[in-house]
Amino acid sequence: MKVQLMGAAQAVTGSCYIITTANARFAIDCGMHQGGSALEKRNFNTSAYNASELDFILVTHAHIDHSGLLPRLVKEGFTGPIYCTEATKALLGIMLQDSAHIQETEAEWASRKLQRQGEKPVDPLYTLEDAESTLQYLRSTSYNTTFEPTSGVAVTYRDAGHILGSAFLELAITEPEGTTKVVFSGDLGRPNALLMNDPSIPKLKADYLFLESTYGDRDHKNEDTSLEELATAIEYSSSRGEKTIFPAFAVERTQEILMTLHLLHKAGKLPVGIPIYVDSPLAVRATKIFREHPEYLDKEFSQRLKQGDDPFAIPGLRYITDVKGSQEINETPGPGIIISASGMCNAGRIRHHLRHNLYREGAAVVFTGYQGVGTPGRKLVDGAKTLNLFGELVYVKAKIFTIGGFSGHAGQSQILHWVEQIAHPDLRIVLIHGEKNAQQALSKLLQSRFSITPTIPAYLEELELLHGKAVVVHPCQEGITPPQINWDMLYEVTEQNMERLKKGLPQVRQRQWPEQVDLRDQLLEMNRQFLHLLSQL
């Protein structure tokens, strides 16, 4: 069998692994690439997926970086079944439509800009119609039940403890040379999360393990003190009459933050009467699905719901779906708690809330999840002094908090503990879904602890899994590897332009005053952009 990595290879988004066996060609996940223009361009390069030739797709969970390209593949001819858990099916019903709305809106904005510049409009990655067409192909399955989507491929979904309905996959693939057993971890949750069950342990003695490595280089800080840290962040901003902003993924993270606020309220640690806003139509609908599927949640949490102790109904909590209600939040003076998507600040209403609050001394922005390279959230976490929002540079005066105890991903030691329970001398490990530094750190630990040297494949590389043998890596096509950026040349061009500007100043000084003012303003804007660039170095 062969496995080609279409994403989440030395990166955290775009999870998709196309598997070719003697009897079938199918994909595990079909995620969207996120985190900067270079990565996001990959979303349009889907010809290599050969969508019409895929027999079926296995989806581990509903997050867009694992499911967001499904409508694109349907648009390009895929008509097979898409397997997932019942809760994932329910979440995909709202998440893919929301994603399509974003694609259409962004394409419309981009087209208007291009047309003003005399250029052709652009098409969206996919449309709402494509997303709705995708839903007809969803087929639900249950945890711990083995099924055969095609002859020679047996699949079992197990609880990954990451989000509602998330799973890791056990595959037994039978070919003429024998049966190969493979585990795909999906995204592993962390033990003792407020809402989710602990990740299950594979029952299959795997020949190969495809292992996520998002936090392969570190553990989450102060998991036991996360409640207190969150209370401190809220107190910081509310005592100064400002707002606390939570950029939060609409699925799982929003609900876990609400659970935490519920616990703080019961402990008397929330400011009395403080308004709480969940400002995300998707998060509002996702919260409803959480209520409808308690069987996928932690038993203690499910028991709370049955007893009427509803963490999604805190005093002062308002669920906002309409644009007018969202705008009114920032028109309302005084403290408040705003939970809004997207979690990496690269889309959605959160960008408006940042625009209205980032420059305010006393405001707080609280990050509780992973921030991808190149995203606005990552820039803030890394200490950016300014942020470009809707073409405007906004200075960062708000205090930035990062609380690791809410992550939906297992930390380094938790990943190692999970592997420890299934490791054996003949196990081969392939590291996926992680940045290169995290993968290298985890690789060293796997070598020292289990005497296993993992494979770390690159984007579009193909792996050959030969029954009972080591992984064989086939390099990706020529020209796929990103070219090196010639920074020296760029710097020289910048220097040359500055020298031309200096030589042209005598002529500028001879122009009429209104023209000089216009040129001055253009140069000031260039300097602001230049300072923004320098703040990221």
N, C-alpha and C positions, 0 to 999 in steps of 0.2 A: 504494500500500500504506500501511497505517496500523500504528503500533506504540504500544501502551498500556503504560505503566510501572506494573506492579503491585508493584514493590519495588526496592530498591537504587537509588533516585533521591534524591540528596542524602543518602544513607545507605549503609551497607556491607552490610547483610543483606537477605534477602527477595528475592533476584534472581529476577525473572520478567518477561518481555516478551511480550505477546500480540500476534501479528502477524495482520493481516487482509489478504488479497490478493483478487484477482478470483476465485480458485479454491479458497481454503482459509482456515481460521482455526486457528492453531497457536501454541504457546508455546515460547520458549527459556528453559529452566530453570523451576523451580517451588520456590523456596527459602522457608525459614522465616524470619520476622522475629525477631531476637534483640537483647537489649540494653535491658532495662527494660520496665516494664508498659505504657507507652504504645505502644511498638513491637510488643510481643508480642500486644496485643489485635487487631492487624491479622490475625493468623493465623486468627481466627475469622470475619473479614469476607471470606469468599471467594465470596459470591454473584455479584460482578461478574466472576469468572472464567468463569461459565457453562460449568462443567466438561463437561457432556454435549455441548456444541456444539464442543469442541476436536477437531480431526481427528487431531492427533498432538502429541508433545512432544519437543523436542531438549534433552538434558541435557549440559552442558559437563563437569561432574565431580561427584563424589559428596558433597562437603561439604554439610552439612545446610542451610546458608544458600543453597544452590543446588538442593537436592533434597527438603528436609524436608516440603514440603506435597504431595508426590505422593500419599501415601495419603489426604490430605484430599480431593483432587480425585477420586480413585477412589471414595471414600465418597459423593461428590456426583454421581456418574454418568459420570465419564470412563471410556471403554473402548477408547481408541485405542492405537496403538503408542507406546512411549517409547524413543527411540533414544539410544544411548550407546556408548562403547568397551567392549570385553570386560572390561577391568580395572575400569572404572566399574560395570559390571553386577555383577561379583563383590563389589565394596565395598558397593553399594546393598543387596545381599542381606543384609548384616549391619547396615548403618547404619540402614536404615529400621525394622528390627525393634527395634533398640536405642532409637531415637527413640520408637517406639510404646510400649515398656515405660516410658519416662520419662513420656510423656503420661498413661498409665493410672495410674502411681504418683502423679504430682502431682495428678491429678483426685481420686484416692482420699483423699489428705491434705486437699485443699481441701474436699471433701465432708464429711469428718468434722468439720472445724472449723465449717463452715456449719451442719451439723445440730446441733452443740452449742449454736449460737446461735439455733436454732429456724428456720433457713432451709433452702431446698431444696438438694439435692446438685447438682453440676455434672457434665456429660459431658466425657470427654477429647476433645482435638482430633481424635484418631483412635485406633483400637485396633490391637492386634497382628494381628487378623484383617484389618483394612483394609490394613496394611502387607504381609501375606503375599499378599493379593489383588493388590496392586500389582505384585509380582514377575512375575506371568504376562504382563504387558504389555511387559516389557523386551525390546528387540531390539538386538543388538550390531552395531557397524560398526567398520571399521578406519580408521586414519589414512590420509590421502592417497587415499582412494577416494570418488569422487563417486557419490551415489545420489539417486533422486527419490522421496521419501515420498508425493508426490502430483503430479499434472500441473502443470507450470509452476513447480515449486520444486526446484532442484538444490542439494544440500548436500554440503560436504566438511569432514571433521574433520581438524584439524592439531594437532600436539603443542604444548600451551601451557606445558609445563615446570613446572607448578604442583604437582600431586600425581600419584600413580599413575593413569594413564589420562585425565588432564585434557586438554581440547581448547579451541581457539578454532574458530569456525565461519565458513566462507565460504558465503554464500547467493547464488545467482543466481535472481532471481524474475522470471518472464516474465508480463507482462500485455499487454492490447491496445496500450497506448502504448509498449511497449518492455520491455527487460530491465534490471532494477535490481540492482546488485551491492552486497551488504552484508556487512561483517565484524563479528562479535560477538567481542570479545576473550576473553570469559570472565574467569577470573583468570589473569593473566600471571605466570609464575614468574620468578625472578631467575637471571641467567646464573651458571654455575660453582657451582651448588648441589651438595651432596655426593651426592644420590641421583638427581636428575632431570636429564634432558637440557635443554639450553638451549632456550628457546622458538623454535619455527620461525618463518619469515617467510611471510606470506601470498603466495600465487601469484596471487591474484585482484586485478585493479586495481579497487579498491572505489570506488563512488560515495559510500558512507556507511560510517563506522567508529564502532561503539559501543565506547567505550574505557573500561576500568576505571581508577579514579583513587584507589585506596586510599591509596597513598603519593604522591599527586600534589604534596604540599607539602614533601617531604623525601626525602633519600637515607638508606639504612641506615648507621648509624654503624659504623665499624671492622669492616667485613666480614672483613678480613684478620687481625684479632686476636681473632676470636670464640672460637677454641679456648682461647687464653690467658685470656680473660675468664671462660669457663666454668670453667676450672681454678681460677681465683682464687676464684670463688663457692663451689666445693666445698671448697677449702682453708679458706675463712673459717669455714664451719659445722663441718666435720669436726674442725678443730683446737680447736674449742670444745666438742666432744662433742655437737653438735646435728645436725639433719638438713637436707638441701638439698631443697627442694620445687620440682618443675617442673610447673606447670599446662600441660598439653600436649594439643593436638588429637590424637585417637586415630589419625588417618590422616595420614601424612607427617611431622608434627612429632615424634611419638614415635619414629619410625624414624630420623629424622635426628639426634635427640639420642643415640639408641643408637649410631649410627655415630660420632658425635663422642666419646662415652665410650670406644668401641673404640679410636679413634686416640689418645686420652689414655692409655689403658691400655698400648698398644704403645710409647708414648713414655716410660712410667714416671712419668706425671704424675697418676695416680689414687692416692689413699691405699690402701696395701696392705690387701687383705681387706675393703674397705668394701662392705657389702651394697647392691645396686641392685634396686629394686622397680619393675616395670611393673604398676601397680595399676589395671587397666581391662580388663574382659572384652572390650570392643570393640577396644581397642588390641592385645590378644593375638591376636584373630582377624584383625585387619587386617595384623599383622606376618606371619602365615601367608600371606595373600594376596600380600604383597610378595614373599615367597620364591617363590611359584608363578608370578609374572609378571615375570621379570627382563627380558623383551623391552621393557618400558616404562621401564626404568631406565637410568641413566647407564652407558655401556659399561665404565668402570673399575670401578664398583660390581658390575656383573654378573660381571666377570672375577674379582673377589675371591670371590664366592659359588662360582663354578665351581672355584676353587683351594682351597676349603675354609676360606678366611679369612672366617669368618662374623661380621659385626659384631653380629648379633642373639644371640650366644652368649658374652657377656663373662663372665669369671670372677666369681662372686658375684652374677650376675643371676638374679632369680626373677620369673616371670610369675605374677601373682595374679589369680584369677578369682572365688574364693568370698569371701563377706562375712567369714567367720571369719579368713581369711588377711589380709584388709585391716585388720581390727581389730587383729590381732596386730602389725602394723607399728608402730602407735603405742604398743603396750604393750611394745615392745622398746627398752630404753634404748640410748643411744649414737648415734654418727653413722650416716648412711645417705643414700641418694639415692632419692627417691620421684618417679616420673614417673606422673602421673595426670590423667585428664580430669574436667571439661572445660577447654579451653584458656583460656576467659574466666572460669572459676570460678563460673559461674552454674548449674551442675548437677553431678551425679555425685559420685564419691568424693573429689575434690580438696577439696571444702568441709569434709569431715571432717578431712582432713590439715591444712588451714589452721587449723581450730578447735583442733587439738592442738598446733600449732607457732607460730602467728603471735605469740603473747604471749611466746615464749621469746627472750630476748636471746642472740644467737649463732646462731640459726637463720637460714636464707636461703631466700628465695622468688625463683626465677629465671623471668622472663617472656621468651619467645623468639618471640612472635607478636603479631599485632594484637589490641588490646583495645577492644571496641566501647563506645560511649558508654552509660553507665548500668550497665555490668556491674561486678561486684565486682573483677574484674581491673583494669579501667580506674581504679577508685577507688584501688586499691593503688599502681598506677603513678603516679597523680597525687598521691600522698603522704597518703592518708587515715590518720588516727591511730587509728581504730577501724573495725571491720567487723562488720556484723550477720550472724551465722551461726546458723541454726536458732533465731531469736528471742532470741539472746544476743549482747550487745555484747562483742567480743573486741578487746583493745588490741593495736596493732601495734608489737611490739618487735623482730621479725625484720628483717633487712636485706633490702631489695628491690633486686634486680638486673634491669636490662633490657638484653638483648643483641640487637641488631638484625640481626646477620649470619645469623640462622637463619630469617628471614622467608621464607614461601613466595611472597610477592608481590614483583614488581619495584619498585624504588625510582624516585624521580622521574627521574633521568638515564637509567635503564634503560628506562623507559617511552618517554622522548623518543627514545632511540636506536632502539627498535623502530619507532616511528612514522616516524622519518627514512627508514627503508628502504622505506616504502610510500607516503610522502606525495607528492602531486601537486597542481597548482593548483586542480583541480576537486573535491578531496576535501572532504566535509563530515564533521565529527566531533561525536559526541554523547557527553558525559561521563556515565558511570554508575558505580555501585559505589564511592562515595567520599563522605566528609563534605564539607559545603559549602565549608569553608575550603580543604581539599585541592583541590577542583575549581576554585575560583577561582584558586589559585596556579598550577595546571597550565594553566588556560585562558590566563593571561597569557603563559606561556612558549610555548604553541602559537601564539599570535598573533604574538609577536615572532620566533620561529624559522621558522615555516612560513607566516605570513600567513593563518592559518586561525582564524576566530573560532568556537569550539565552542558548541554548544547545551548548556545545563545544565537538563534537565527536572526537574519535581517529581513527587512521588508521585501516581499515577493520571492524570497528564497524558497526552494522546494526541498523537503526532507523525505528521504526514503527510509521507511521502517521495515527492515527485513526481519522476519520472524526469528527471534532469539539472538539478534545481532545488534551491533551499535548503530546509531543514527548516521545515515549518509547524507551530507549536505550538498545540494546542487546549487551553485551560485545563481543569483538572479540574472536576468537578461542584461546584456551590455547596454549601458546608457540609462539604466534605472537608478543606479547609485547617484545621489544628489551631487552636483558639481561643487567644487570648492569655490567659495566667494573670494574674489580678489580684493581684499580690503586695502592693500597698498595702492592699487590703481584708483579705487574710489577716493581715497584720501588725497591723492595727487590731483584728481579732477576738482575736488573741493578747494584745494589750495589755488589751483589755476583760476577758478571762478572768483575767489576772494581777491586775487591779484587784479583781475579784470575790473572788479568793482572799485578797487582802490584807484586804478588809473582813470576810471570814468567819473570820479567824484568832481573834478573841476567842471566838467560839462553839466553835471547835475546841479551844481550851485548856480549855474547861469539860467536855469529854467524858472518859469513863473512859480510863484509861491504855491498855488493849489497843486501843481504837478509835483513839487518837492514833497509836499505833505503826503500825497498818494504813494510816492516811492518810499518815503520814510516808513509809512505804515506797513508796506509790503516787507521791508527789511526787518521791522520789529516782529512781524509775524514769523518770518524765517528764523529769527533769533529765539523766539519762544519755542518753535519746533526743535531747534538745535539744543536748547537747554533740556527739553523733554527727552531727546535722544541721550544726552549726557547723563541724565538722572538714572538711566537704565544700565549704565556701564558698571 
